């Protein structure tokens, strides 16, 4: 039997589709899906601080690795003391050391991290209490004092204020300061911290050396009118100093035929001309400075008779063998006494007299210096206006500082005097160039 073309075509399509279906079934492969592996997280955390004061807070931050499905903070001593947050801030109100734990977990397990927290009592800061010690509170000009900070409490900064000293300021705990000028000084220490500051003051007294000698020269810079101002640590700011002054001719002069005195003016001593004439430049003066004592003092005239001013002092009264020098002291209001002076003993008391017999002014006063080293020079054989004397304290000592006061035992010398080194020995001379009278006497002192 013969099929039609149409039927044959349909059979062909059917068999083709069946073959393709069979082929597709044979080529199909199986696909296997493996689920992900989940591991336990590793606990870790950070803290904003490890040590705090009572009442302060710490922030804890979860820094764990891995998948965290649950977390639990255990914060001993803190408020809150438990939490499940990733970041938690806890306040600690009690002093102590506390453990903080973080436990993190997931389906595969858990882990825990611990850390220790220290809570301290807060430190109450108060200002330090300033205090210091001084190695001495009374010294002589030129000496030093050690100041040591003994303050109590917390000292963050310190400041020394040391007027008159060198150095005059410091921030060191201990400072050594030298004082070169006599006076009274208030030394201050200020100590401070964040709570405030306190101050301690200590008074230091600096005395002039008991005896200082130096050469002063008048210059244009230190002359004003009839006086020359002395600038020396032993005399500056030392109104109670007792000064003895003798003109020194030096090697070139000049002569200074003037009665002189000393005067304290605005913190410094001056040497002035009693006749108020202008002070010349280049005049040299030997200056002796003593602290007040029973052997160095200002003597006011106890009484006056004509050209004589009688002295009244326990160290001189009834002491015919006293050896002393004098220099006129203007004081606060004078008077001037423009006359050459000397000293003499009348049998019961000492006096200062004007060599030219001019009347001694009322209220006159004199600086007096008593010294056992003073010796008496008698001009036995003067040469012209001078007399060269010999003494172991002055011979062959051109740099000696020599002082002299005329001493009457019967011979007047109505001239201002000075001292001069001749090349081998010292001499006393009349500033006026008038002849030195034979047997004139002088009290003499040397620094040698």
Secondary structure, DSSP 8 states (H G I E B T S, - for coil): ----HHHHHHHHHHHHHHHHHHHHHHH--------------B--EEES-SEEETT-EEEEEE--BS--SEEEEEETTEES-EE-SSEEEEEE-S-EEEEEEEEEEETTEEEEEEEEEEEE--------B--EEES-SEEETT-EEEEEE--BS--SEEEEEETTEES-EE-SSEEEEEE-S-EEEEEEEEEEETTEEEEEEEEEEEE--SEEEEEEE--TTTEETTEEE---TTTTT-TT-EEEEEEE-TTT-----S-EEEEEETTEEEEEETT-----TT-EEEEEEE-SBTTEEEEE-SEEETTEEE---TTTTT-TT--EEEEEE-TTT-----S-EEEEE-SS-EEEEETT-----TT-EEEEEE-TT-EEEE-TT-BTTEEE---TTTTT-TT--EEEEEE-SS----S-EEEEE-SSSEEEEETT-----TT-EEEEEE--
